[in-house]
Amino acid sequence: MVSENLGKVRGRISAACERVERDPLEVKIVAVTKTHPPEVVREAIAAGINIIGENRVQEAEVKYKEIEAEIEWHLVGHLQRNKVRKALDIFSMIQSLDSKRLADEIEKESAKLDKMTPCLIEVNTSGEETKFGVAPDDLAGLVAEVLKLEHIKLVGLMTVGPLTQDKDRIRRSFVLLRELRNRVESVFGCYMPHLSMGMSDDFEIAVQEGATMLRLGRVLFGPRQSFAGA
Ligand SMILES: *Cc1c(COP(=O)(O)O)cnc(C)c1O
């Protein structure tokens, strides 16, 4: 079933790319397996997925230990500072960097491991109060701090679009993320190729607005389940 869903999703990504003359190879799928058991992760990998997204460190750990395949694991959910060490054992990318305090902790633990941790800064582009991420006005300040850190490699921005049926509002959110990325690149002279935006209900809009990573859960795996790794 995952394989069939993935085929359909790839078709929709290609069609969205065609409308704006993008190469579908520029768009990666991060398969978000939160709430699903390890078997589902295996099924995704068998279907051709090579990046798994999880939003909780503890839940990811259970699956990570069971899966042997050489794939990438990305953290897409909020990270508490006391879980950074464990997160670095599992995840090859942190997509949810949202404060200087968290950046300092990732820097400290990455230095101990003598490794460079690729990160995306999460931006709250919708203004919704329930959302994580830095406010657009605070982004430049955080970028300036993160660029000073030697063991964090800042490679882009991430956002969760607004929870609405209003396609124009969703699009504005994604356009804002792209514009913020462009501004950061020109102000700081850094290269931030990645825009992680677009989920099951809005990924085609995200593709049209320049997403390089789509974080897809329900459209691949159906409704969320109850696996919490316990
Ligand atoms: C759950 C989740 C997703 C995937 O959401 P779907 O709507 O199931 O595609 C993407 N990003 C984040 C941050 C998530 O928590």
The ligand as an ORCA input file, in Angstrom:
! r2SCAN-3c Opt
* xyz 0 1
  C       3.416     15.049     11.325
  C       4.274     16.027     10.660
  C       4.386     16.065      9.263
  C       3.586     15.153      8.334
  O       2.248     15.518      8.376
  P       1.141     14.872      7.407
  O       0.059     15.888      7.435
  O       0.773     13.567      8.016
  O       1.742     14.727      6.061
  C       5.237     17.005      8.705
  N       5.944     17.851      9.463
  C       5.878     17.840     10.805
  C       6.681     18.821     11.574
  C       5.047     16.937     11.442
  O       4.960     16.936     12.789
*
